[in-house]
Amino acid sequence: MRVQRLLLAGDRAVVPPLWRLELANGFVVAELRGILTPSDTAQILQNFQSVLARPLKIANRPLPVQRVIININNTAREFHLTAYDAEYLDTASSHQLPPATLDRRLEEAAMRAGISMLG
């Protein structure tokens, strides 16, 4: 809810390209596990339409794919993260923005990396 309020107030957000797939996957997994129904997913997306309609900047890595993979692997190794979480950490770091996460491991890695958290 805090992230929603911040975005609606005009704060900027930068997400890695995989964010859209992760968001979609969260709904797919919740439906497969019986936590949500397709109509629940539709209702949640409708409720968040004002947030999702806001321009979220998709981070672009102007580096060769091999360099991106090396960078992500290094971050993942250093902080014991998945490649996905390392991508979020690198995105937050490179854009000097606090990560908005409920993932404890990612939050701890951000703090160890000297990245302030979304208060």
Residue pairs with C-beta under 8 A, 6 or more apart in sequence:
2 100
2 118
3 13
3 51
3 100
3 118
4 48
4 51
6 118
7 13
7 51
7 54
8 50
8 51
8 54
12 57
12 97
13 54
13 56
13 57
13 97
13 100
14 56
14 57
14 58
14 59
14 91
14 92
14 95
14 97
15 56
15 57
15 58
15 59
15 91
16 58
16 59
16 87
16 88
16 90
16 91
17 58
17 59
17 60
18 84
18 87
19 56
19 58
22 84
27 36
27 41
27 44
27 45
30 36
30 40
30 41
31 37
31 38
31 40
31 41
36 44
45 52
59 91
59 94
59 95
61 68
63 71
71 90
72 83
72 86
72 87
72 90
73 83
73 86
75 81
75 86
75 89
75 90
76 82
76 83
76 85
76 86
79 86
79 89
79 109
79 112
79 113
80 105
80 109
81 89
81 105
81 106
81 109
85 103
85 105
85 106
85 109
88 99
88 101
88 106
89 99
89 106
89 109
89 110
89 113
89 115
92 98
92 99
92 110
92 115
93 113
93 115
98 110
98 115
98 116
98 117
98 118
98 119
99 106
99 107
99 110
99 115
99 117
99 118
100 118
101 107
101 110
107 117
110 116
110 117
111 117
